[in-house]
């Protein structure tokens, strides 16, 4: 069973209420990711068809400057939300720092990228693919700072990627609230799902 067929029955963008009253303290920009427990498992274990292990890689520049703005409690919020959404497809994402499921990488090239339309994309693509290939059997998720003085808010992935690229947690907002759906959204692209809405045009004809 490949990753595309697993998601034929997923409702990726189902509107499941998310509490926005939880307290999220901004992480220190130079703080390492802190370990936490395995992702919460929605539903019965018998409902799980496939478990997918996640490797989270927090990026920073070569010298350690401009680390991605995230901590593990925030990443777990993304994983928990993804498990709720993908439960209908029988998928569960597992994340365990105690078994090496989390790491950091000081590399300016992937940390400063802004996606396929940005400069140096072939080098970014090659570097990210090479790093991701070092974690066979795991779905690699990079968290980056972005190209400019201010952190990016963009994420991306696709069926021709062997990784998912995300921004820091506090850069991902939806209606002025933390976007808990962002990881699930990009995982959907990774598995081959398209947007459920049409393209956006800045001007009317």
C-alpha angles and dihedrals in degrees: 000000000000128000094258097055092047090068102046090104098037121118094208098176098040111149104241112168114253123197113239095185096085118114116245114184113205109252121235110261093233097041117117118235110273121225122247139173129285119289117277110261114226118211129353121333086234089066092063114100098172134012117210119201116218126213110199115200118190110207131211135165121280092269093045094259124137098022117190111270105243143100131202097260088058093046089051089054087058092047093048091052092048090053091054092050097043095043088092088062093049093249126137123184115215123203122180120165090186090070095045098274093138133053144153129234128194104208121135095200099065093030092058099043124119100195137271093321093055129094121276090021096151090056092044090049093049094046095047093047092049092051093045091051089062089071106059114187093024133097105233118219118188120200112200142180100224138231105291140056089271121058119258123245096203130108131181146176140150145180091279092055125088089200144041121234120208138174125234118291097250092049092060107080133161117192089344092305129104108275102236089173096062098096091045090048094054092041086058090058089046089056093046104263118143128212116283090219131065128255119287120237121196095210137038120236 
